[in-house]
């Protein structure tokens, strides 16, 4: 979405029917309330525009705190608590499926988790199998769920550096992969990885034959920058659409 308008692209897969997906590229949220408001608005837009699946960044709800376990624990959610139910209620119910990241606490252990949420309820949960931080417990298995009669899996950010994770997701029956990212990196690191983020997304689509919808944050600070890698890639590796670097917005694609 650019300048108040949005662009639609059409691709083809072997799916039973086209799935309309949206890749979002929001700013680094200033607060949980700001993140919830952005997601809630996106869900309203999704139902208005007939979108089946929307993807938001890694650890978007609550924030991502590299190498800071104390803050990670501070923002972590136990999915069985009233606090999490309140979060779901604040996000709101929609026909579209939302994939969004948060920090989860389960039996005292932290997980870098992405949830699939539809109709105000969690329909799937995936824990990052290759977390960057030692305080996150790695997930052990792929997750797949149904979106518009099509099986979709989830990989998270650094997972994309490991082809076997995407291949395992495809082997579990996925025809598409939602890939939340969060690449707010120190300037020198961001430059090193600037082209590699999209290259990884493309490689995983090529390896698996799955379409991939990625979401990333964007913005700058004195020490960090996130160029953004919100894109939709066709199975086989063709980039169908991408939000431009350092721009806020979304792209919508029928895959």
C-alpha positions, 0 to 999 in steps of 0.5 A: 500500500503506497500513498493511500492505495494498494497494488494487487498482483496475481501469481499461480500455484498448484493450490486448490484456489488462489489465496490472497495474501498481504505482506506488511512493512510497519514501523518499529512500534513505539509501544504494545498499544501502537502495535495492537492498533496497527494489527487491528487496522490491518485486519479491518483492511483485510476483511474489506479487501477480501484478504485471506492471510496477512503477515506481520513481523517477528516479535511485533507484539511486545517488541524484540530485545536481542541479547536482553533476556530481562526485557524479553521476559517482561513482555512475554505472554503465557497463552493460557492466561487472562492477559493473553485473552485480553490481547486477543480481544484488543486485536479483534476478530476477523475472517482473515488469518493473521500471522504475527510474532511475540515472545511466549513463556511456557513452563518458564521457558521463553520461545520466539513464537509466531501465532496464526489467529483467526476469528479472535482465536489462535489456530496455530503456534510455531516456535522459531527453530533457529533462534538467535538468542540463547535464552530462547528455547528452539522449536522442534517441529514444523507447524501447518494450518489451513487458509482458504483450503490451502495448507500454510506453514510458518518460518521465522527470520533466522530459520530462513538461513537453514533450508532444511527448516523450509523443506520440513515445512513443505514436507508437512504439507505446506503449499505456502509459508508465512515468514515474519522477520525483524531485521532492526540491525546495527548499521554495518550489519544491516548493510552486510545483510541488506540483499541477503534477506530477500535472497533467503526468502527467494531461495526458500521458495525455490527450494520448496516450491512453496510461495512465501509471504514475508513481513519486516519492520522498517525505520532508523535510529542513531545506531540501527536501521531496518530496510524492510523485507516485506515481499511475496515470492512465488513458488520457484523463486519469482518475486511477485511484489515487495514493499520498497525499502524504508517505506511503510505499507503493504503489498497484496498478491493472489497466489 
